[in-house]
Amino acid sequence: MIAYRAYRGGAVPPREDVIALYLANKWSSGRKPDQLMAALAGSDHVIAAYDGDRLVGLANALSDGHLVVYYPHLLVHPEAHGKGIGRELMARMRARYPSIHQHILVSVPDAVEFYRRAGFSIAENHAPMWIYDGDDG
Ligand SMILES: CC(C)(COP(=O)(O)OP(=O)(O)OC[C@H]1O[C@@H](n2cnc3c(N)ncnc32)[C@H](O)[C@@H]1OP(=O)(O)O)[C@@H](O)C(=O)NCCC(=O)NCCS
C-alpha cells in the first residue's frame, strides 16, 4: 500500500531517497543535489509517496497563496508507473490550493495526456517560455 506524506516549512524527505528517485527518472536536477534539496525545502508544499520505506513519487508546488500556483516537479519511480501514484500526488497537491485562480505547469510531451486526465488543458494562445540550464527538457 502506498502512503502519502506532506512536507512544509523546510521539511523534506531524506536526501539519498530524493536523489535516487530523480536519478532513476534521469532528471538533471538529480545531479545538482544541493540545489535540489534547497529547492524542495523552499517549496510551499512537497508531497511524497512511499511504498514501505521506499520513496516512489514526489511532487512540489510554489505559490503566492492567492492567485497562482506552479507545480515544478512531479515524478514517479519508473518501476512504479501506472499504479495511480502520479494521479494521487497531483490530486493531493491540488487539494491544497482549492481557490487559486491559476494552476500552471510545464509538461514534457509524454506527460500531456496524464495531465489532461488530471484536469489540465493546453494554454491555447500562450507559449511556455524559459531560460533553462538543464539537458533533459
Ligand atoms: C507522468 C507520471 C508522473 C505519471 O505518473 P503515474 O503514476 O505513472 O500515472 P498514473 O498511474 O497515476 O496515471 C493516471 C492516468 O494517466 C494515464 N497516464 C499516465 N501516464 C501516461 C502517459 N505517459 N501517457 C498517457 N497516459 C498516461 C494513466 O493511464 C491513467 O489513466 P486513467 O485515468 O484512465 O486510469 C510518471 O509517468 C512519471 O513520473 N514520468 C516521468 C517524469 C515525468 O515526466 N513527470 C512529468 C514532468 S512534466
The ligand as a MOL file (V3000), in Angstrom:
LIG
                    3D

  0  0  0     0  0            999 V3000
M  V30 BEGIN CTAB
M  V30 COUNTS 48 50 0 0 0
M  V30 BEGIN ATOM
M  V30 1 C 3.8970 11.2880 -15.7320 0
M  V30 2 C 3.9200 10.4470 -14.4510 0
M  V30 3 C 4.0950 11.3790 -13.2540 0
M  V30 4 C 2.5900 9.6880 -14.3340 0
M  V30 5 O 2.5760 9.0080 -13.0920 0
M  V30 6 P 1.9290 7.5610 -12.9600 0
M  V30 7 O 1.8510 7.2370 -11.5200 0
M  V30 8 O 2.6560 6.5910 -13.8270 0
M  V30 9 O 0.4630 7.7880 -13.5830 0
M  V30 10 P -0.9280 7.2170 -13.0280 0
M  V30 11 O -0.7990 5.7440 -12.8680 0
M  V30 12 O -1.3470 7.9970 -11.8340 0
M  V30 13 O -1.8790 7.5340 -14.2660 0
M  V30 14 C -3.0670 8.3370 -14.1640 0
M  V30 15 C -3.7640 8.3160 -15.5270 0
M  V30 16 O -2.9130 8.9010 -16.5160 0
M  V30 17 C -2.6090 7.9430 -17.5390 0
M  V30 18 N -1.2080 8.1180 -17.9060 0
M  V30 19 C -0.1470 8.0950 -17.0890 0
M  V30 20 N 0.9880 8.3140 -17.7880 0
M  V30 21 C 0.5970 8.4640 -19.0720 0
M  V30 22 C 1.3100 8.7050 -20.2810 0
M  V30 23 N 2.6400 8.8560 -20.3110 0
M  V30 24 N 0.5970 8.8050 -21.4390 0
M  V30 25 C -0.7530 8.6680 -21.4280 0
M  V30 26 N -1.4870 8.4320 -20.2990 0
M  V30 27 C -0.8000 8.3380 -19.1570 0
M  V30 28 C -2.8590 6.5900 -16.9140 0
M  V30 29 O -3.1560 5.6130 -17.8970 0
M  V30 30 C -4.0480 6.8850 -16.0140 0
M  V30 31 O -5.2100 6.9270 -16.8080 0
M  V30 32 P -6.6980 6.6300 -16.2140 0
M  V30 33 O -7.1110 7.8810 -15.5020 0
M  V30 34 O -7.5050 6.3400 -17.4210 0
M  V30 35 O -6.5540 5.4510 -15.2920 0
M  V30 36 C 5.0410 9.3670 -14.4940 0
M  V30 37 O 4.9330 8.6450 -15.6880 0
M  V30 38 C 6.4430 9.9370 -14.4020 0
M  V30 39 O 6.9700 10.1240 -13.3110 0
M  V30 40 N 7.0830 10.1730 -15.5610 0
M  V30 41 C 8.4550 10.6380 -15.5780 0
M  V30 42 C 8.5610 12.0300 -15.0240 0
M  V30 43 C 7.6730 12.9930 -15.7730 0
M  V30 44 O 7.6550 13.0240 -16.9930 0
M  V30 45 N 6.9620 13.8340 -15.0000 0
M  V30 46 C 6.1570 14.8800 -15.5540 0
M  V30 47 C 7.0570 16.0290 -15.8190 0
M  V30 48 S 6.2910 17.3510 -16.6690 0
M  V30 END ATOM
M  V30 BEGIN BOND
M  V30 1 1 1 2
M  V30 2 1 2 3
M  V30 3 1 2 4
M  V30 4 1 2 36
M  V30 5 1 4 5
M  V30 6 1 5 6
M  V30 7 2 6 7
M  V30 8 1 6 8
M  V30 9 1 6 9
M  V30 10 1 9 10
M  V30 11 2 10 11
M  V30 12 1 10 12
M  V30 13 1 10 13
M  V30 14 1 13 14
M  V30 15 1 14 15
M  V30 16 1 15 16
M  V30 17 1 15 30
M  V30 18 1 16 17
M  V30 19 1 17 18
M  V30 20 1 17 28
M  V30 21 1 18 19
M  V30 22 1 18 27
M  V30 23 2 19 20
M  V30 24 1 20 21
M  V30 25 1 21 22
M  V30 26 2 21 27
M  V30 27 1 22 23
M  V30 28 2 22 24
M  V30 29 1 24 25
M  V30 30 2 25 26
M  V30 31 1 26 27
M  V30 32 1 28 29
M  V30 33 1 28 30
M  V30 34 1 30 31
M  V30 35 1 31 32
M  V30 36 2 32 33
M  V30 37 1 32 34
M  V30 38 1 32 35
M  V30 39 1 36 37
M  V30 40 1 36 38
M  V30 41 2 38 39
M  V30 42 1 38 40
M  V30 43 1 40 41
M  V30 44 1 41 42
M  V30 45 1 42 43
M  V30 46 2 43 44
M  V30 47 1 43 45
M  V30 48 1 45 46
M  V30 49 1 46 47
M  V30 50 1 47 48
M  V30 END BOND
M  V30 END CTAB
M  END
